Amino acid sequence: MAAEYRFSFGPWNIHEGADPFGPTVRPSIEFGKKLKRYKELGFDGVQFHDDDAVPDMENLSPEQIVKQAAEVKSMLDGEGLVAEFVAPRLWEDPRGIDGGFTANDSACRAWAVERFKRCCDIGNALGTPLRVLWLAREGTYIRESKNAITAYQYLFDAINDALEYDPKAEIAIEPKPNEPMDHAYVPTIGHALALAQKAVDPARVGGLIETAHALLAGLDPSDEMAFALSMGKLWSVHLNDQNGLKFDQDKTFGAANLRGAYNQVRVLELGGYPESGRFVGLDVKAMRSQKADVAHKHLSNSRTVFLRLVEKVRTFPKDVEQQCIADRDYEALEMAVLEHLMGG
């Protein structure tokens, strides 16, 4: 079963435990040592921000950026790993304070587009065509600060610029309704795939759905996945969990809502997701209280929960499901699901 699904995570998912209310509580682990953890934990793919691969990229020429990225590709090869995607990290640069692609300042918008192009260069050097756009600060704290109609046009233009710059690129838009901005543009997968249809090459623009992001929008992640799957546009998932409408918690997959996790796995199974060759990304973070020597269990635990739920989905009695649907007895179907999850 593990061979049917391919799993990925980003190096940021092994972290020092700092949060807005306190400093780091665990020592830093260098990138090379993190890579050695992947296979040990059952993962084959590495998610990248552009500056995960090339930390000092803002001070390098395009040629130097590609050279450094190629060195990282050699490290991946040495560990038997592949890059899943590369994403431009615009939100941590001062020029992205008002958004990158949708900034009111034209110089900031130009910088964001050029950074996206460098991200494409890095992706090609790492051997992956997939670029992920999490539009972190592409939004507003107050709506009157931007013309949203114009802002969406800026987003269209940035996506088209990247597609035209890099004919290999596939762009997966990762929607989120808020945080760090109060109101974000492109809050749902419906918004993301509408953008895709306006691209110069719609076939190369799809979506990435994160569990917590859908929950923060008040939506069911499995339905968001189903919508994207129905359009052939689910190009990655970031599975985690969320305990209510709070900050983006990135809890272990299934930890807060096991049935919700079951339904996410179920829809991936119904959609034939493993046959697509796309990765199951586990974007989960260790609790701040976790000791350093066990601050990786959230990753292996999430993968284990996913695979156990795959088994639950595949062994659910189809005859019971079909009979309950035929009888329109959904209470019986619900109880059958609950009993199956509880081992009854």
C-alpha positions in Angstrom: 0.0 0.0 0.0 2.8 2.4 0.8 4.1 2.1 -2.7 0.8 3.1 -4.2 0.9 6.6 -2.6 3.9 8.8 -2.6 4.4 11.1 0.4 6.2 14.4 0.7 6.9 17.1 3.3 8.8 20.3 3.4 12.0 20.9 5.5 10.0 23.5 7.5 7.9 20.7 9.0 11.0 19.8 11.1 11.4 23.0 13.0 12.6 24.7 16.2 9.2 25.3 17.8 9.1 29.1 17.8 5.6 30.7 17.6 4.3 34.3 17.9 4.3 34.0 21.7 7.7 32.4 22.3 11.2 31.7 21.0 12.7 28.5 19.7 12.7 25.5 22.0 14.5 23.0 19.9 17.9 23.2 18.1 18.1 23.8 14.4 18.8 20.9 12.2 20.8 21.5 9.0 19.2 20.8 5.7 21.4 17.8 4.8 20.5 16.0 8.1 16.8 16.7 7.5 17.1 15.0 4.1 18.4 11.9 5.7 15.2 11.7 7.7 12.9 11.4 4.7 13.5 7.8 3.7 13.6 6.8 7.4 10.1 8.1 7.8 8.8 6.7 4.6 8.8 9.8 2.4 10.1 10.1 -1.2 9.4 13.8 -2.0 10.7 17.1 -0.8 8.6 20.2 -0.9 10.6 23.4 -1.5 10.3 27.1 -1.1 12.7 28.7 -3.5 14.9 29.9 -0.7 14.9 26.5 0.9 16.9 25.4 -2.1 18.9 28.6 -2.6 18.9 30.5 0.8 20.7 33.6 -0.4 19.0 33.8 -3.8 18.3 37.6 -3.6 22.1 38.2 -3.7 22.8 35.9 -6.5 22.7 36.1 -10.3 20.3 33.8 -12.2 23.3 31.6 -13.2 24.4 31.3 -9.6 20.9 30.5 -8.5 20.7 27.6 -11.0 24.2 26.4 -9.9 23.2 26.2 -6.3 19.9 24.5 -7.1 21.8 21.9 -9.2 23.9 21.2 -6.1 20.8 20.5 -4.1 19.5 18.2 -6.8 22.7 16.2 -6.3 22.0 15.9 -2.6 18.4 14.7 -3.4 19.8 12.1 -5.8 22.2 10.9 -3.2 19.4 10.3 -0.8 17.0 8.7 -3.4 14.6 11.6 -3.1 12.9 13.9 -5.6 11.6 17.4 -5.4 7.8 17.6 -5.5 7.5 21.3 -6.1 9.1 24.7 -5.6 7.1 27.7 -4.3 8.2 31.4 -4.3 8.4 32.7 -0.8 7.4 36.3 -1.2 5.9 36.9 2.2 9.1 37.1 4.2 10.8 39.7 2.1 10.1 43.4 3.0 9.1 44.0 -0.6 6.1 41.7 0.0 4.7 43.5 3.0 1.7 44.7 0.9 1.6 41.6 -1.2 3.9 40.7 -4.0 1.9 40.2 -7.2 -1.0 42.4 -5.9 1.1 45.2 -4.2 0.1 48.8 -4.9 3.7 49.6 -5.6 4.6 48.6 -9.2 8.3 48.1 -8.3 7.2 45.4 -5.7 5.0 43.7 -8.3 7.9 43.6 -10.8 10.2 42.1 -8.1 7.6 39.4 -7.3 7.3 38.4 -11.0 11.0 38.2 -11.4 11.3 36.1 -8.2 8.6 33.8 -9.6 10.8 33.4 -12.7 13.8 32.5 -10.6 11.6 30.0 -8.8 10.9 28.4 -12.2 14.6 28.2 -12.8 15.2 26.5 -9.5 12.4 24.0 -10.1 13.9 23.0 -13.5 17.3 22.6 -11.9 15.7 20.4 -9.2 13.9 18.3 -11.8 10.3 19.3 -11.1 7.8 21.2 -13.3 5.4 21.9 -10.4 5.3 25.4 -9.0 3.0 26.2 -6.0 1.5 29.6 -5.4 0.4 30.1 -1.8 -0.8 33.7 -2.1 0.1 34.5 1.5 0.0 38.4 1.6 -2.0 38.7 -1.6 -4.9 40.3 0.1 -5.7 43.2 2.5 -6.0 44.1 6.1 -8.6 46.7 5.0 -10.5 46.3 1.8 -10.3 49.9 0.9 -6.5 49.7 0.5 -6.7 48.0 -2.9 -8.9 47.7 -5.9 -9.6 44.0 -5.8 -10.6 43.9 -9.5 -7.2 45.3 -10.5 -5.5 43.0 -8.0 -7.0 39.9 -9.6 -5.8 41.2 -13.0 -2.3 41.5 -11.5 -2.5 37.9 -10.5 -3.6 36.8 -13.9 -0.7 38.7 -15.4 1.8 37.1 -13.0 0.6 33.6 -13.7 0.7 34.2 -17.5 4.2 35.8 -17.2 5.5 32.6 -15.5 3.8 30.3 -18.0 5.2 32.1 -20.9 8.7 32.3 -19.3 8.8 28.6 -18.5 7.1 26.3 -21.0 7.7 23.3 -18.6 6.0 24.9 -15.7 2.8 23.6 -14.1 1.3 26.0 -11.5 -0.8 24.7 -8.6 -2.6 27.5 -6.7 -3.0 26.8 -3.0 -6.0 28.7 -1.6 -6.4 30.0 1.9 -9.0 32.5 3.2 -6.9 34.4 5.7 -3.6 34.5 7.7 -1.3 36.3 7.5 -3.6 38.8 5.8 -7.0 39.5 7.3 -8.7 38.8 3.9 -6.9 36.9 1.2 -7.5 36.8 -2.5 -8.3 33.4 -3.9 -9.8 31.9 -0.7 -11.1 28.6 -2.1 -10.3 26.1 -4.8 -13.2 27.5 -6.9 -11.5 30.8 -7.0 -8.2 29.2 -7.9 -9.6 27.1 -10.8 -11.5 30.1 -12.1 -8.1 31.8 -12.4 -6.7 28.7 -14.1 -9.3 29.0 -16.9 -8.2 32.5 -17.7 -4.5 31.6 -18.0 -2.8 31.6 -21.4 -2.5 27.8 -21.0 -5.2 26.6 -18.7 -4.0 23.0 -18.9 -0.9 24.0 -17.0 -2.7 25.6 -14.0 -4.3 23.6 -11.3 -4.7 23.5 -7.5 -3.3 22.3 -4.2 -5.7 21.8 -1.4 -4.7 22.0 2.3 -7.0 20.5 4.9 -6.7 23.3 7.4 -7.1 26.1 4.7 -10.4 24.6 3.6 -11.6 24.3 7.2 -10.7 27.9 7.9 -12.9 28.9 5.0 -15.8 26.9 6.7 -15.6 24.2 3.9 -15.3 20.5 3.8 -11.8 19.6 2.6 -13.0 16.4 0.9 -15.6 18.4 -1.1 -12.9 20.9 -2.1 -10.8 17.9 -3.3 -13.7 16.4 -5.1 -14.3 19.6 -7.0 -10.7 19.7 -8.1 -10.7 16.0 -9.0 -13.8 16.4 -11.1 -11.9 18.9 -13.2 -8.7 16.9 -13.3 -7.0 19.8 -11.4 -6.0 18.3 -8.0 -2.2 18.4 -8.4 -1.2 18.0 -4.7 -2.7 17.9 -1.3 -1.4 19.2 2.1 -3.0 17.0 4.7 -3.1 18.0 8.3 -5.8 18.8 10.8 -7.4 21.8 12.5 -9.1 22.2 15.9 -11.7 24.8 15.0 -11.6 28.2 13.4 -8.3 29.3 14.9 -4.9 30.0 13.4 -3.5 27.5 10.9 -2.5 24.7 13.3 -1.0 22.1 11.0 -1.9 19.3 13.4 -1.2 15.6 12.8 -3.5 14.3 10.1 -6.7 12.9 11.6 -5.8 14.1 15.1 -8.8 16.5 15.5 -11.4 14.9 13.2 -10.8 11.3 12.2 -14.0 11.0 10.2 -13.1 14.2 8.2 -9.7 12.6 7.5 -11.4 9.4 6.5 -13.5 11.3 3.9 -10.5 13.0 2.5 -8.8 9.7 2.0 -12.1 8.3 0.6 -12.3 11.0 -2.1 -8.7 10.5 -3.1 -9.5 6.8 -3.5 -12.7 7.5 -5.5 -10.7 9.9 -7.7 -7.9 7.5 -8.4 -5.4 9.9 -7.0 -2.6 7.4 -6.6 -2.7 6.5 -10.3 -2.0 10.2 -11.1 1.5 9.9 -9.6 0.9 13.0 -7.6 2.2 13.3 -4.1 0.3 13.2 -0.8 1.9 16.1 1.1 1.8 16.1 4.8 2.1 19.7 6.0 2.2 19.1 9.7 4.2 20.6 12.5 5.4 19.2 15.8 3.8 20.6 18.9 6.0 23.2 20.6 6.1 21.0 23.7 7.6 18.1 21.8 11.2 17.2 22.8 13.8 17.5 20.1 14.7 13.8 19.8 11.1 13.0 19.0 10.1 16.1 17.0 9.5 14.0 13.9 6.8 11.8 15.1 4.1 14.1 13.7 5.3 13.2 10.2 5.4 9.4 10.6 2.2 9.4 12.6 0.4 11.4 9.9 1.6 8.9 7.2 0.5 6.0 9.4 -3.0 7.5 9.9 -3.3 8.1 6.2 -2.4 4.5 5.3 -4.7 3.0 8.0 -7.5 5.1 6.6 -6.8 3.9 3.1 -7.3 0.4 4.5 -10.5 1.5 6.2 -11.8 3.0 2.9 -10.9 -0.1 0.9 -12.5 -2.6 3.4 -15.7 -0.7 4.0 -18.5 -3.2 3.0 -19.7 -1.9 -0.4 -22.8 -4.1 -0.2 -23.9 -2.3 3.0 -23.2 1.1 1.4 -25.2 0.2 -1.7 -28.1 -1.2 0.3 -28.3 1.8 2.6 -28.3 4.1 -0.4 -31.0 2.0 -2.2 -33.1 2.1 1.0 -32.4 5.8 1.5 -31.4 4.9 5.1 -28.6 7.3 5.7 -28.8 6.8 9.5 -27.8 3.2 8.9 -25.1 4.2 6.6 -23.7 6.7 9.1 -23.7 4.1 11.8 -22.0 1.6 9.5 -19.2 4.2 8.9 -18.8 4.9 12.6 -18.7 1.2 13.5 -16.1 0.6 10.7 -13.9 3.4 12.0 -14.3 2.2 15.6 -13.4 -1.4 14.6 -16.9 -2.7 15.1 
